[in-house]
Amino acid sequence: MITLHQEGHVKSLHKAYIYAMYVHPEYRNKGVGRMLLATAIKRANLLGLKQINLSVVNSNLIAVELYKSCGFVQFGLETDAFMIGEKFYDLSYMTLDLKGAILPSVDPHKSR
Ligand SMILES: CC(C)(COP(=O)(O)OP(=O)(O)OC[C@H]1O[C@@H](n2cnc3c(N)ncnc32)[C@H](O)[C@@H]1OP(=O)(O)O)[C@@H](O)C(=O)NCCC(=O)NCCS
């Protein structure tokens, strides 16, 4: 699953936020996450949106690398954003500029 949420304020209607990207563990590493992300980006593009933002826990390297490979760049870092037990986690804020972006292509039948 993936959620693409368009901002509601009149001055922010050109932006969307991606959150709740999740692939069931049994189906991971088969290209599903990349396909979900590419579909959300294409949808945003079809809607005429200009920017997609998201946040991701820095140590979630699979997600961070997936976002980067689809053109997202980091624009902010919140240190110690989460505290779980005694451990702190940093949060990266990433953005994709859709103005003139080359949309990512995916092979939905990819399997490893
Ligand atoms: C992040 C997540 C959505 C990726 O979904 P997925 O279906 O496994 O992703 P894909 O199969 O499309 O793989 C995406 C890239 O990550 C890499 N990857 C996936 N699993 C990997 C693993 N276990 N080890 C190393 N790399 C991995 C793949 O190599 C792939 O890159 P490539 O296409 O260049 O080869 C999935 O791991 C997940 O649901 N994680 C838990 C929830 C989460 O962290 N969501 C993101 C919150 S911001």
The ligand as a MOL file (V3000), in Angstrom:
LIG
                    3D

  0  0  0     0  0            999 V3000
M  V30 BEGIN CTAB
M  V30 COUNTS 48 50 0 0 0
M  V30 BEGIN ATOM
M  V30 1 C 10.4740 -0.1260 1.8640 0
M  V30 2 C 9.5800 -1.1920 1.2110 0
M  V30 3 C 8.1920 -0.5550 0.9000 0
M  V30 4 C 10.2330 -1.6220 -0.1070 0
M  V30 5 O 9.3320 -2.5120 -0.7560 0
M  V30 6 P 9.8540 -3.6830 -1.7090 0
M  V30 7 O 8.7030 -4.2140 -2.4630 0
M  V30 8 O 10.6730 -4.6600 -0.9480 0
M  V30 9 O 10.8110 -2.8470 -2.6770 0
M  V30 10 P 11.3770 -3.3090 -4.0730 0
M  V30 11 O 11.3420 -4.7930 -4.2050 0
M  V30 12 O 10.6950 -2.5070 -5.1380 0
M  V30 13 O 12.8850 -2.8970 -3.9420 0
M  V30 14 C 13.2640 -1.5430 -3.9480 0
M  V30 15 C 14.7630 -1.4680 -3.9120 0
M  V30 16 O 15.2100 -1.8140 -2.6040 0
M  V30 17 C 16.1680 -2.8610 -2.6690 0
M  V30 18 N 15.8690 -3.8460 -1.6430 0
M  V30 19 C 14.6580 -4.3420 -1.3330 0
M  V30 20 N 14.7650 -5.2020 -0.3130 0
M  V30 21 C 16.0920 -5.2460 -0.0020 0
M  V30 22 C 16.8600 -5.9250 0.9810 0
M  V30 23 N 16.2780 -6.7820 1.8350 0
M  V30 24 N 18.1830 -5.7030 1.0340 0
M  V30 25 C 18.7720 -4.8460 0.1600 0
M  V30 26 N 18.1130 -4.1520 -0.7780 0
M  V30 27 C 16.7910 -4.3510 -0.8550 0
M  V30 28 C 15.9950 -3.5190 -3.9900 0
M  V30 29 O 17.2530 -3.9630 -4.4110 0
M  V30 30 C 15.3820 -2.4660 -4.8680 0
M  V30 31 O 16.3090 -1.7940 -5.6400 0
M  V30 32 P 16.4800 -2.2000 -7.1920 0
M  V30 33 O 15.1090 -2.1660 -7.8180 0
M  V30 34 O 17.3970 -1.1710 -7.7230 0
M  V30 35 O 17.0510 -3.5760 -7.2000 0
M  V30 36 C 9.4130 -2.4420 2.0950 0
M  V30 37 O 10.6910 -2.8820 2.4720 0
M  V30 38 C 8.5730 -2.2090 3.3440 0
M  V30 39 O 7.3430 -2.3310 3.3250 0
M  V30 40 N 9.2270 -1.8810 4.4640 0
M  V30 41 C 8.5320 -1.6520 5.7320 0
M  V30 42 C 7.7410 -0.3480 5.6970 0
M  V30 43 C 8.6260 0.8060 5.3310 0
M  V30 44 O 9.7660 0.9000 5.7460 0
M  V30 45 N 8.0420 1.7210 4.5380 0
M  V30 46 C 8.7080 2.9470 4.1460 0
M  V30 47 C 8.3660 3.9820 5.1830 0
M  V30 48 S 9.0210 5.5810 4.7040 0
M  V30 END ATOM
M  V30 BEGIN BOND
M  V30 1 1 1 2
M  V30 2 1 2 3
M  V30 3 1 2 4
M  V30 4 1 2 36
M  V30 5 1 4 5
M  V30 6 1 5 6
M  V30 7 2 6 7
M  V30 8 1 6 8
M  V30 9 1 6 9
M  V30 10 1 9 10
M  V30 11 2 10 11
M  V30 12 1 10 12
M  V30 13 1 10 13
M  V30 14 1 13 14
M  V30 15 1 14 15
M  V30 16 1 15 16
M  V30 17 1 15 30
M  V30 18 1 16 17
M  V30 19 1 17 18
M  V30 20 1 17 28
M  V30 21 1 18 19
M  V30 22 1 18 27
M  V30 23 2 19 20
M  V30 24 1 20 21
M  V30 25 1 21 22
M  V30 26 2 21 27
M  V30 27 1 22 23
M  V30 28 2 22 24
M  V30 29 1 24 25
M  V30 30 2 25 26
M  V30 31 1 26 27
M  V30 32 1 28 29
M  V30 33 1 28 30
M  V30 34 1 30 31
M  V30 35 1 31 32
M  V30 36 2 32 33
M  V30 37 1 32 34
M  V30 38 1 32 35
M  V30 39 1 36 37
M  V30 40 1 36 38
M  V30 41 2 38 39
M  V30 42 1 38 40
M  V30 43 1 40 41
M  V30 44 1 41 42
M  V30 45 1 42 43
M  V30 46 2 43 44
M  V30 47 1 43 45
M  V30 48 1 45 46
M  V30 49 1 46 47
M  V30 50 1 47 48
M  V30 END BOND
M  V30 END CTAB
M  END
